Amino acid sequence: MPRMLDVSDEVRAEIGDEEAARLLAGESAPGSYDCTSCRTPGDSEQERTSTVLFIGDETAVLAFAHATCLPSQVVQVTEEQLQGAVRSIGAVGGEPQQQPLPPQHTQQPPQAQQPSSLVPEQAVLGVTSGLVLIQNELHPALVVEPTAPVARPGTFGSGDDFLPLLIEQGFMPMTELAAVPPVLHGWSVLLAAGQLHAVLQPNPNGGRPVAWWQAHQPLQVTDGWRAAANKHQQVLMFSAPVGSIGRQPREDLMRDALDKAAANGKLVSAALPLAGI
């Protein structure tokens, strides 16, 4: 039976017209599946379903999601992340399809933990997830704070250019958390099998986005955080210089620290769309 599948041009270009036709005809797509975004059951015979292709440096995994959760897309990840996602999907009963990539599609994994364009070797980005209340609605948030001052690439000294560098990328300064910040197109937050894997930024050389921040191991998020992310289809990212926020053990303390950083002119933010499965 034909499936109600969305196969984007980007996915079709990777898997080929023949495989795309087989998917749409129902020959190689499952009827029922676990949505790899919200982790709830889906049925490609009854509801629109997105095909999401994850590409590592040696392997590709085709997974399925409710079209209301994610659009059909291709996401570049490391091979380690890809295998971790496969294990997670398999553990909850999903049915990812794996296929070797043709040599011309083999790519290097994204950058390591530190974004070389922004953070020098001695600085590591600390990332905390939590829910933030704005205009009486809970929003999923990531709070990013480096462990040391960040110098502009190619410069030396004790200055901290972390916020100016982010503002140049399109992040907006905040003086209070009174409204949701605007969407920063080209950036996104990568969720795979319900875990946080990376923050992606535009590739300066063109092509697929690359990792600005990448977790050494996928980070667990709460069910409430994931549900809010699926509802809004975006994550709010707040960034502050070293020493401004700290590792707060509770969301109310995190909010207090964010409010203080904003009032002191030490907070930038943006809404980043979801990417991944």
C-alpha contacts under 8 A as a table, 3 or more apart, distances in Angstrom:
res1	aa1	res2	aa2	distance
1	M	25	A	6.53
1	M	26	G	5.59
1	M	45	E	7.53
2	P	24	L	5.83
2	P	25	A	4.43
2	P	26	G	4.91
2	P	45	E	7.10
3	R	23	L	7.41
3	R	24	L	5.43
3	R	25	A	6.29
3	R	26	G	5.39
3	R	29	A	7.60
3	R	31	G	7.43
3	R	44	S	5.34
3	R	45	E	5.03
4	M	24	L	7.29
4	M	44	S	5.31
4	M	45	E	5.80
4	M	46	Q	7.03
4	M	47	E	6.18
4	M	48	R	4.93
4	M	49	T	6.07
5	L	23	L	7.69
5	L	24	L	6.15
5	L	44	S	6.49
5	L	48	R	5.82
5	L	49	T	4.80
5	L	50	S	5.80
5	L	51	T	6.90
6	D	48	R	6.98
6	D	49	T	5.95
6	D	50	S	4.81
6	D	51	T	6.16
6	D	67	A	7.57
6	D	71	P	7.84
6	D	72	S	6.10
7	V	11	V	6.16
7	V	12	R	6.36
7	V	20	A	7.10
7	V	50	S	6.63
7	V	51	T	5.69
7	V	72	S	5.86
8	S	11	V	5.21
8	S	12	R	6.12
8	S	51	T	7.78
8	S	72	S	5.36
8	S	73	Q	6.29
9	D	12	R	4.95
9	D	13	A	6.04
10	E	13	A	5.24
10	E	14	E	6.68
10	E	73	Q	6.42
10	E	74	V	6.43
11	V	14	E	5.26
11	V	15	I	6.29
11	V	51	T	7.58
11	V	52	V	7.35
11	V	53	L	6.44
11	V	72	S	7.23
11	V	73	Q	5.99
11	V	74	V	5.82
12	R	15	I	5.29
12	R	16	G	5.33
12	R	17	D	6.11
12	R	20	A	6.07
13	A	16	G	5.51
13	A	17	D	7.50
14	E	105	H	7.94
15	I	18	E	7.98
15	I	19	E	6.02
15	I	20	A	6.74
16	G	19	E	5.63
16	G	20	A	6.27
17	D	20	A	5.00
17	D	21	A	6.06
18	E	21	A	5.16
18	E	22	R	6.35
19	E	22	R	4.99
19	E	23	L	6.21
20	A	23	L	5.10
20	A	24	L	6.26
21	A	24	L	5.15
21	A	25	A	6.07
22	R	25	A	5.09
22	R	26	G	6.25
22	R	27	E	5.13
22	R	28	S	5.86
22	R	29	A	7.87
23	L	26	G	5.17
23	L	27	E	5.85
23	L	28	S	5.10
23	L	29	A	5.16
24	L	27	E	7.64
24	L	29	A	7.65
25	A	28	S	7.98
26	G	29	A	5.28
26	G	30	P	7.31
26	G	31	G	7.76
30	P	33	Y	6.50
30	P	44	S	7.29
30	P	95	E	7.64
31	G	43	D	5.41
31	G	44	S	5.16
31	G	45	E	5.85
32	S	41	P	6.96
32	S	42	G	5.54
32	S	43	D	4.26
32	S	44	S	6.28
32	S	45	E	7.86
33	Y	41	P	5.70
33	Y	42	G	5.21
33	Y	43	D	6.27
33	Y	44	S	7.86
33	Y	64	F	7.12
33	Y	94	G	6.00
33	Y	95	E	6.88
34	D	39	R	5.49
34	D	40	T	5.39
34	D	41	P	4.41
34	D	42	G	5.83
34	D	64	F	7.64
34	D	65	A	7.49
34	D	92	V	7.88
34	D	93	G	7.03
34	D	94	G	5.35
34	D	95	E	7.98
35	C	38	C	5.72
35	C	39	R	4.80
35	C	40	T	5.46
35	C	41	P	5.93
35	C	42	G	6.04
35	C	64	F	6.01
35	C	65	A	4.30
35	C	66	H	5.96
35	C	94	G	7.96
35	C	277	I	7.91
36	T	39	R	5.37
36	T	63	A	6.99
36	T	64	F	6.27
36	T	65	A	5.44
36	T	89	I	7.19
36	T	94	G	7.73
36	T	192	A	7.21
36	T	193	A	5.31
36	T	194	G	7.06
36	T	277	I	4.78
37	S	65	A	6.22
37	S	66	H	7.94
37	S	69	C	6.60
37	S	70	L	7.36
37	S	191	L	7.33
37	S	192	A	7.12
37	S	193	A	6.26
37	S	194	G	5.94
37	S	230	N	7.51
37	S	276	G	7.53
37	S	277	I	4.71
38	C	69	C	7.19
38	C	194	G	6.91
38	C	226	R	7.23
38	C	227	A	7.08
38	C	230	N	6.75
39	R	193	A	7.54
39	R	194	G	7.15
42	G	47	E	7.47
42	G	49	T	7.86
42	G	65	A	7.52
42	G	66	H	6.55
43	D	46	Q	5.47
43	D	47	E	6.02
43	D	49	T	7.70
44	S	47	E	5.46
44	S	48	R	6.25
44	S	49	T	5.57
47	E	66	H	7.67
48	R	66	H	6.50
48	R	67	A	5.48
48	R	68	T	7.97
49	T	64	F	6.59
49	T	65	A	5.70
49	T	66	H	4.74
49	T	67	A	4.75
50	S	64	F	5.67
50	S	65	A	5.19
50	S	66	H	5.96
50	S	67	A	4.95
50	S	70	L	6.72
50	S	71	P	5.72
50	S	72	S	4.67
51	T	62	L	6.75
51	T	63	A	5.96
51	T	64	F	4.95
51	T	65	A	6.71
51	T	71	P	7.78
51	T	72	S	4.94
51	T	73	Q	6.98
52	V	62	L	5.78
52	V	63	A	5.25
52	V	64	F	5.93
52	V	65	A	7.31
52	V	71	P	7.72
52	V	72	S	5.20
52	V	73	Q	5.12
52	V	74	V	5.97
52	V	75	V	7.71
52	V	276	G	7.25
52	V	277	I	6.91
53	L	60	A	6.79
53	L	61	V	5.71
53	L	62	L	4.50
53	L	63	A	6.32
53	L	73	Q	6.37
53	L	74	V	4.75
53	L	75	V	6.34
54	F	60	A	5.60
54	F	61	V	5.12
54	F	62	L	6.36
54	F	63	A	7.84
54	F	74	V	5.93
54	F	75	V	4.99
54	F	76	Q	6.01
54	F	77	V	6.72
54	F	82	L	7.08
54	F	276	G	7.70
55	I	58	E	7.80
55	I	59	T	6.15
55	I	60	A	4.46
55	I	61	V	6.53
55	I	74	V	7.31
55	I	75	V	6.23
55	I	76	Q	4.96
55	I	77	V	5.95
55	I	78	T	7.80
55	I	79	E	7.91
55	I	82	L	7.46
56	G	59	T	5.21
56	G	60	A	6.05
56	G	76	Q	6.21
56	G	77	V	5.18
56	G	78	T	4.98
56	G	79	E	4.47
56	G	82	L	6.19
56	G	106	T	7.67
56	G	107	Q	7.27
56	G	109	P	6.77
57	D	77	V	7.95
57	D	78	T	6.53
57	D	79	E	5.70
57	D	106	T	5.20
57	D	107	Q	5.03
57	D	108	Q	5.69
57	D	109	P	6.12
58	E	79	E	6.80
58	E	100	P	6.38
58	E	101	L	6.16
58	E	106	T	6.16
58	E	107	Q	7.97
59	T	79	E	7.03
59	T	82	L	7.84
59	T	98	Q	6.86
59	T	99	Q	6.15
59	T	100	P	4.92
59	T	101	L	5.77
60	A	98	Q	5.64
60	A	99	Q	5.39
60	A	100	P	6.08
60	A	101	L	6.18
61	V	82	L	7.55
61	V	86	V	7.76
61	V	96	P	6.17
61	V	97	Q	5.42
61	V	98	Q	4.55
61	V	99	Q	6.58
62	L	96	P	5.71
62	L	97	Q	5.07
62	L	98	Q	6.48
63	A	95	E	7.32
63	A	96	P	4.99
63	A	97	Q	6.68
63	A	277	I	7.40
64	F	96	P	7.78
64	F	277	I	7.76
65	A	69	C	6.60
65	A	70	L	6.34
65	A	277	I	7.01
66	H	69	C	5.17
66	H	70	L	6.44
67	A	70	L	5.32
67	A	71	P	5.67
67	A	72	S	7.59
68	T	71	P	7.53
69	C	230	N	5.90
69	C	231	K	7.89
69	C	233	Q	7.18
70	L	233	Q	7.83
70	L	274	L	7.68
70	L	275	A	7.48
70	L	276	G	7.73
70	L	277	I	7.62
73	Q	276	G	7.98
75	V	208	R	7.40
75	V	209	P	7.99
75	V	275	A	7.35
75	V	276	G	6.33
76	Q	109	P	7.59
76	Q	110	P	7.69
76	Q	208	R	6.86
76	Q	209	P	7.40
76	Q	210	V	7.46
77	V	81	Q	6.31
77	V	82	L	6.45
77	V	109	P	6.20
77	V	110	P	6.65
78	T	81	Q	5.22
78	T	82	L	6.20
78	T	108	Q	7.88
78	T	109	P	4.59
78	T	110	P	6.41
79	E	82	L	4.97
79	E	83	Q	6.21
79	E	109	P	7.14
80	E	83	Q	5.30
80	E	84	G	6.19
81	Q	84	G	5.02
81	Q	85	A	6.13
81	Q	197	H	7.54
81	Q	218	P	7.64
82	L	85	A	5.10
82	L	86	V	6.26
83	Q	86	V	4.98
83	Q	87	R	6.27
84	G	87	R	5.16
84	G	88	S	6.22
85	A	88	S	5.00
85	A	89	I	5.99
85	A	192	A	6.05
85	A	193	A	5.74
86	V	89	I	5.15
86	V	90	G	6.00
86	V	96	P	6.87
87	R	90	G	5.14
87	R	91	A	6.03
88	S	91	A	5.09
88	S	92	V	6.66
88	S	193	A	6.11
89	I	92	V	5.53
89	I	93	G	6.44
89	I	94	G	4.98
89	I	95	E	7.16
89	I	96	P	7.12
89	I	193	A	6.01
90	G	93	G	5.13
90	G	94	G	5.19
90	G	95	E	6.57
90	G	96	P	7.53
91	A	94	G	7.44
101	L	104	Q	7.94
101	L	105	H	5.97
101	L	106	T	6.37
102	P	105	H	5.48
102	P	106	T	6.81
103	P	106	T	5.29
110	P	210	V	5.43
110	P	211	A	5.34
111	Q	114	Q	7.47
111	Q	115	P	6.80
111	Q	116	S	7.82
111	Q	210	V	7.16
111	Q	211	A	5.86
111	Q	212	W	7.32
111	Q	214	Q	7.70
112	A	115	P	7.12
112	A	211	A	7.80
112	A	213	W	7.61
112	A	214	Q	6.47
113	Q	124	V	7.43
113	Q	125	L	7.77
113	Q	212	W	7.95
113	Q	213	W	5.63
113	Q	214	Q	4.99
113	Q	215	A	6.46
113	Q	216	H	6.79
114	Q	119	V	6.03
114	Q	120	P	7.47
114	Q	121	E	7.14
114	Q	123	A	7.52
114	Q	124	V	6.03
114	Q	125	L	6.83
114	Q	212	W	7.35
114	Q	213	W	6.27
114	Q	214	Q	7.71
115	P	118	L	5.61
115	P	119	V	5.64
115	P	211	A	7.49
115	P	212	W	4.96
115	P	213	W	6.06
116	S	119	V	5.62
116	S	120	P	6.46
116	S	121	E	7.86
117	S	153	P	6.64
118	L	150	V	7.05
118	L	151	A	7.69
118	L	152	R	6.87
118	L	153	P	6.88
118	L	162	F	7.08
118	L	165	L	6.91
119	V	123	A	5.98
119	V	124	V	7.35
119	V	150	V	5.52
119	V	151	A	7.20
119	V	162	F	7.76
120	P	123	A	5.67
120	P	150	V	6.45
120	P	151	A	7.01
120	P	153	P	7.68
121	E	124	V	7.52
122	Q	148	A	7.02
123	A	146	P	5.99
123	A	147	T	5.35
123	A	148	A	4.93
123	A	149	P	7.05
123	A	150	V	6.94
124	V	146	P	5.43
124	V	147	T	5.46
124	V	148	A	7.32
125	L	144	V	6.41
125	L	145	E	5.70
125	L	146	P	4.24
125	L	147	T	6.33
125	L	213	W	7.47
126	G	143	V	7.95
126	G	144	V	5.65
126	G	145	E	5.22
126	G	146	P	5.68
126	G	147	T	6.87
127	V	142	L	6.43
127	V	143	V	5.57
127	V	144	V	4.70
127	V	145	E	6.70
128	T	142	L	5.56
128	T	143	V	5.12
128	T	144	V	6.72
128	T	247	R	7.48
129	S	140	P	7.45
129	S	141	A	5.72
129	S	142	L	4.58
129	S	143	V	6.38
129	S	221	V	7.05
129	S	225	W	7.99
130	G	140	P	6.11
130	G	141	A	5.38
130	G	142	L	6.53
130	G	225	W	6.72
130	G	251	E	6.06
131	L	138	L	5.98
131	L	139	H	5.46
131	L	140	P	4.75
131	L	141	A	5.69
131	L	225	W	6.27
131	L	251	E	6.77
132	V	138	L	5.48
132	V	139	H	5.24
132	V	140	P	6.43
132	V	141	A	6.36
132	V	251	E	7.57
132	V	255	R	6.82
133	L	136	N	6.01
133	L	137	E	5.38
133	L	138	L	4.48
133	L	139	H	6.24
134	I	137	E	5.44
134	I	138	L	6.41
134	I	139	H	7.15
134	I	177	L	6.81
134	I	178	A	6.26
134	I	179	A	6.15
134	I	180	V	6.82
135	Q	178	A	6.83
135	Q	179	A	6.63
138	L	228	A	7.08
139	H	225	W	7.83
139	H	228	A	6.02
139	H	229	A	7.27
139	H	232	H	7.59
139	H	235	V	7.19
139	H	236	L	7.11
140	P	225	W	5.38
140	P	226	R	7.54
140	P	228	A	5.76
140	P	229	A	5.65
140	P	234	Q	7.77
140	P	235	V	5.29
140	P	236	L	6.21
141	A	235	V	5.47
141	A	236	L	4.53
141	A	237	M	5.64
141	A	238	F	7.30
142	L	235	V	7.15
142	L	236	L	6.23
142	L	237	M	4.77
142	L	238	F	6.16
143	V	237	M	5.96
143	V	238	F	4.82
143	V	239	S	5.82
143	V	240	A	7.97
144	V	237	M	7.30
144	V	238	F	6.11
144	V	239	S	4.65
144	V	240	A	6.58
145	E	239	S	5.88
145	E	240	A	5.38
145	E	241	P	5.87
145	E	242	V	5.69
145	E	243	G	7.82
145	E	244	S	7.72
145	E	245	I	7.16
145	E	246	G	7.67
146	P	149	P	7.10
146	P	150	V	7.66
146	P	240	A	7.90
146	P	241	P	6.49
146	P	242	V	5.23
147	T	242	V	5.60
147	T	243	G	7.81
148	A	242	V	5.66
149	P	158	S	7.37
149	P	159	G	6.88
149	P	160	D	4.81
149	P	161	D	7.52
149	P	162	F	7.24
149	P	241	P	7.06
149	P	242	V	6.18
150	V	159	G	7.36
150	V	160	D	4.87
150	V	161	D	5.50
150	V	162	F	5.18
151	A	155	T	6.50
151	A	156	F	6.86
151	A	157	G	7.28
151	A	158	S	7.47
151	A	159	G	6.17
151	A	160	D	5.39
151	A	161	D	5.30
151	A	162	F	7.09
152	R	155	T	5.64
152	R	156	F	7.97
152	R	160	D	7.86
152	R	161	D	5.79
152	R	162	F	7.83
152	R	165	L	7.47
160	D	163	L	7.92
160	D	241	P	7.58
161	D	164	P	5.32
161	D	165	L	5.99
162	F	165	L	5.40
162	F	166	L	6.43
162	F	240	A	7.85
162	F	241	P	6.37
163	L	166	L	5.09
163	L	167	I	6.07
163	L	239	S	7.54
163	L	240	A	6.90
163	L	241	P	6.87
163	L	266	K	7.65
163	L	267	L	7.62
163	L	268	V	6.87
164	P	167	I	5.00
164	P	168	E	6.19
165	L	168	E	5.15
165	L	169	Q	6.56
166	L	169	Q	4.96
166	L	170	G	6.58
166	L	171	F	5.60
166	L	268	V	7.69
167	I	170	G	5.11
167	I	171	F	4.62
167	I	172	M	6.04
167	I	173	P	7.31
167	I	268	V	7.34
168	E	171	F	7.21
170	G	184	L	6.56
170	G	270	A	7.96
171	F	184	L	7.16
171	F	268	V	5.88
171	F	269	S	5.36
171	F	270	A	5.40
172	M	181	P	7.40
172	M	268	V	5.13
172	M	269	S	5.37
172	M	270	A	6.40
173	P	265	G	7.36
173	P	266	K	7.80
173	P	267	L	5.88
173	P	268	V	4.19
173	P	269	S	6.53
174	M	177	L	7.02
174	M	262	A	5.49
174	M	265	G	6.98
174	M	266	K	7.95
174	M	267	L	5.66
174	M	268	V	5.54
174	M	269	S	6.93
175	T	262	A	4.45
175	T	263	A	5.08
175	T	264	N	7.43
175	T	265	G	6.00
175	T	267	L	7.44
176	E	259	D	6.24
176	E	262	A	5.37
176	E	263	A	6.22
177	L	180	V	7.57
177	L	259	D	6.70
177	L	262	A	7.50
180	V	236	L	7.82
180	V	271	A	7.44
181	P	236	L	7.53
181	P	269	S	6.40
181	P	270	A	5.14
181	P	271	A	5.80
182	P	270	A	5.78
182	P	271	A	5.75
183	V	270	A	5.88
183	V	271	A	4.42
183	V	272	L	5.87
183	V	273	P	7.35
184	L	187	W	6.05
184	L	270	A	5.86
184	L	271	A	5.97
184	L	272	L	5.83
184	L	273	P	7.97
185	H	188	S	7.77
185	H	272	L	7.25
185	H	273	P	7.67
186	G	201	Q	6.21
186	G	202	P	5.33
186	G	209	P	7.55
187	W	199	V	7.36
187	W	200	L	5.44
187	W	201	Q	4.47
187	W	202	P	6.18
187	W	209	P	7.70
187	W	272	L	5.88
187	W	273	P	7.11
188	S	199	V	5.91
188	S	200	L	5.16
188	S	201	Q	6.73
188	S	234	Q	7.99
188	S	272	L	4.77
188	S	273	P	4.84
188	S	274	L	5.54
188	S	275	A	5.92
189	V	196	L	7.82
189	V	197	H	7.95
189	V	198	A	6.09
189	V	199	V	4.62
189	V	200	L	6.09
189	V	234	Q	7.75
189	V	235	V	6.94
189	V	272	L	6.23
189	V	273	P	6.34
189	V	274	L	5.06
189	V	275	A	5.67
189	V	276	G	7.96
190	L	196	L	6.27
190	L	197	H	5.56
190	L	198	A	5.11
190	L	199	V	6.01
190	L	200	L	6.97
190	L	274	L	6.26
190	L	275	A	4.79
190	L	276	G	5.15
190	L	277	I	7.82
191	L	194	G	5.89
191	L	195	Q	5.37
191	L	196	L	4.74
191	L	197	H	5.78
191	L	198	A	7.45
191	L	274	L	7.23
191	L	275	A	6.43
191	L	276	G	5.18
191	L	277	I	5.82
192	A	195	Q	5.33
192	A	196	L	6.55
192	A	197	H	6.60
192	A	276	G	5.61
192	A	277	I	4.57
193	A	277	I	5.77
194	G	220	Q	7.66
194	G	221	V	7.53
194	G	226	R	7.08
194	G	277	I	7.35
195	Q	218	P	5.78
195	Q	219	L	5.57
195	Q	220	Q	5.15
195	Q	221	V	6.23
196	L	215	A	7.63
196	L	218	P	5.50
196	L	219	L	4.92
196	L	220	Q	6.43
196	L	221	V	6.94
197	H	214	Q	6.08
197	H	215	A	5.48
197	H	217	Q	7.50
197	H	218	P	4.99
197	H	219	L	6.59
198	A	211	A	6.22
198	A	212	W	7.44
198	A	213	W	5.51
198	A	214	Q	4.26
198	A	215	A	5.97
199	V	211	A	5.83
199	V	212	W	5.64
199	V	213	W	5.13
199	V	214	Q	6.46
200	L	209	P	5.85
200	L	210	V	5.37
200	L	211	A	4.41
200	L	212	W	5.35
200	L	213	W	7.02
201	Q	209	P	5.39
201	Q	210	V	5.57
201	Q	211	A	6.11
201	Q	212	W	5.68
202	P	206	G	7.44
202	P	208	R	7.25
202	P	209	P	4.58
202	P	210	V	6.35
203	N	206	G	5.06
203	N	207	G	6.22
203	N	208	R	6.25
203	N	209	P	4.85
203	N	210	V	5.60
206	G	209	P	7.99
211	A	214	Q	5.97
215	A	218	P	5.72
215	A	219	L	6.93
221	V	225	W	6.26
221	V	226	R	6.60
222	T	225	W	5.13
222	T	226	R	6.28
223	D	226	R	5.16
223	D	227	A	6.00
224	G	227	A	5.08
224	G	228	A	6.14
225	W	228	A	5.18
225	W	229	A	6.18
226	R	229	A	4.99
226	R	230	N	6.18
227	A	230	N	5.16
227	A	231	K	6.11
228	A	231	K	4.96
228	A	232	H	6.15
229	A	232	H	5.36
229	A	233	Q	5.39
229	A	234	Q	5.69
229	A	235	V	6.08
229	A	274	L	7.61
230	N	233	Q	5.01
230	N	234	Q	7.51
232	H	235	V	7.69
233	Q	273	P	5.98
233	Q	274	L	5.60
234	Q	271	A	6.22
234	Q	272	L	5.31
234	Q	273	P	4.10
234	Q	274	L	5.09
235	V	271	A	5.63
235	V	272	L	5.23
235	V	273	P	6.34
235	V	274	L	6.91
236	L	269	S	7.00
236	L	270	A	5.85
236	L	271	A	4.42
236	L	272	L	6.13
237	M	269	S	5.41
237	M	270	A	5.55
237	M	271	A	6.21
237	M	272	L	6.95
238	F	267	L	6.70
238	F	268	V	5.80
238	F	269	S	4.44
238	F	270	A	6.97
239	S	267	L	5.75
239	S	268	V	5.40
239	S	269	S	6.21
240	A	244	S	6.03
240	A	245	I	6.99
240	A	261	A	7.19
240	A	266	K	5.65
240	A	267	L	4.89
240	A	268	V	6.68
241	P	244	S	5.80
241	P	266	K	6.73
241	P	267	L	7.85
242	V	245	I	7.64
243	G	246	G	6.05
244	S	257	A	7.39
244	S	261	A	6.05
244	S	266	K	7.32
245	I	248	Q	7.54
245	I	254	M	7.26
245	I	257	A	5.27
245	I	258	L	6.55
245	I	261	A	7.06
246	G	257	A	7.93
247	R	254	M	7.96
248	Q	251	E	7.34
248	Q	253	L	5.93
248	Q	254	M	5.34
249	P	253	L	7.19
249	P	254	M	7.63
250	R	253	L	5.36
250	R	254	M	6.26
251	E	254	M	4.87
251	E	255	R	6.11
252	D	255	R	5.06
252	D	256	D	6.28
253	L	256	D	5.02
253	L	257	A	6.24
254	M	257	A	5.12
254	M	258	L	6.18
255	R	258	L	4.99
255	R	259	D	6.14
256	D	259	D	5.14
256	D	260	K	6.28
257	A	260	K	5.14
257	A	261	A	6.14
258	L	261	A	5.10
258	L	262	A	6.10
258	L	267	L	7.46
259	D	262	A	5.15
259	D	263	A	6.15
260	K	263	A	5.09
260	K	264	N	6.18
261	A	264	N	5.10
261	A	265	G	6.29
261	A	266	K	4.96
261	A	267	L	5.61
262	A	265	G	5.10
262	A	266	K	5.60
262	A	267	L	4.93
262	A	268	V	7.90
263	A	266	K	7.57
